[in-house]
Amino acid sequence: MADQPSTTSIADFEKSLNDLEQLVRDLEQGELSLEQSLSAFERGVKLTRTCQQALKSAEQRIEQLVQLEDGGLQTKPFTPDDTL
């Protein structure tokens, strides 16, 4: 069950990205009314934020792996003030 949140994040990212790509196609066709275009743009901003959050979460998980001098890997807890 510990893997469920990350799986959900990946699924959310995939769905949000697909939805965002469809919105872009719809907007590029130029057949939406101004109101529909504004609504699609607003939805696109929300989807972009969802994608950014999912990517940030994935980045934090990756940063928890630290390369050791002997070539092995060691995990460490992520802390937001860690720097690369």
ABEGO torsion letter per residue (X at the ends): XAAAAAAAAAAAAAAAAAAAAAAAAAAAAGABBAAAAAAAAAAAAAAAAAAAAAAAAAAAAAAABBBBAAGBBBBBBBBAABBX
